[in-house]
Amino acid sequence: MSTNTVNISIQKVAKSRITDVDFENLPFGKEFSDHMVEIDYADGQWGEPTIVPFANLSIHPATSALHYGQAIFEGLKAQKAANGDVLVFRPDMNAKRFAESAKRMCMASVPEDMFLASLEALLKLDRDWVPTKEGQSLYIRPFMIATDEYVGIRPSENYKFIILTCPVGAYYSEPVKVKIETEYTRAAAGGVGRAKAAGNYAASLYPAKLGAEQGYRQLVWTDAKTHKYIEEAGTMNIVFVIGDTIITPSEENDTILKGITKRSVLEVAQDWGYKIEERDVTVEEVMNAIKDGTLKDAFGAGTAATIAPISSVGFEGVDYDLPAVESREFSNKVKDYLTKYKAGEVEDKFGWLMRV
């Protein structure tokens, strides 16, 4: 998965800040590494990738991303193997999804080889920032913004692509209590739900705040038209085990983000011989399964948490407890496997790891 075909210039920091970071007590997303990738798009083409010292951006007040929302991002993680290699899980899928998001948001697409080569070079330079303590990792945030200095509604002609990294601790430290949302919506058919667009997350903040005030850690999003069909869980995809079948909402719906962690979970499950169904999932079906005891497992799948077990589900003012997390066969098994896979502790059976 390594690529060396892209020229990259590097400007190193005069002095690293790594000794200022308390790696024994890492928050999520607040400590940043020494360098970042920066690439500008102008005159119809991408310039040369550069790695520069991590610093604030200076932007024009009329920068179009601030006014019209052309902004997309990705999220992935790096870990360090026992032999010192830096391992990144399926970055090619992030590069592909980033290009798909750019297309939907009418932005310039970053070539996949440029995306991956820039990431690899950044990790080579800042490899000491990859934590080694259990539960920690180096979170990687590629993002792109429109940079036209123009107040007018049109696709920007200029863009800035950046990759920053930050050492992080665990995102969720305990199972999450969720509420099935039946008023607000994350995305509508024909909209930008499949794109990893910044505005999608802004739109989710207010209903998530209302849910938090009621004691819920996340919302289970339902379809915008009827609120009868389950789509996602907070900022993650959602997976259920009902009876002996793993069930998850189909990605054929353009309201659902194509999750890399969820796809990996399903591919592993298929390899293990589990029965899998990707289809429309109704709220009624899930609630009936909870009530009659056939729902064995439910979890969110995403980059930050990998597997986030759902402890209880709130619906129409009533909370329903799910089976004890320690009793769940599938999610515990797949979480353990993917954790070891990302750390290089099991065979890279599927060829999913970039080694730096």
Secondary structure, DSSP 8 states (H G I E B T S, - for coil): -----S--EE---SS--GGGS-TTS--SS----SEEEEEEEETTEE---EEEE-------TTBHHHHH--EEE--EEEEE-TTS-EEEE-HHHHHHHHHHHHHHTT-----HHHHHHHHHHHHHHTGGGS--STT-EEEEEEEEEE--B--SSS--S-EEEEEEEEEE--S-SS-EEEEE-SSS-S--TTSSTTS-BHHHHHHHHHHHHHHHHTT-SEEEEE-TTTS-BEEEETTBEEEEEETTEEEEE-TTSTTS---HHHHHHHHHHHHHT-EEEEE--BHHHHHHHHHHT-EEEEEEEETTTEEEEEEEEEETTEEEE---GGG-HHHHHHHHHHHHHHTT-S--TT--EEE-
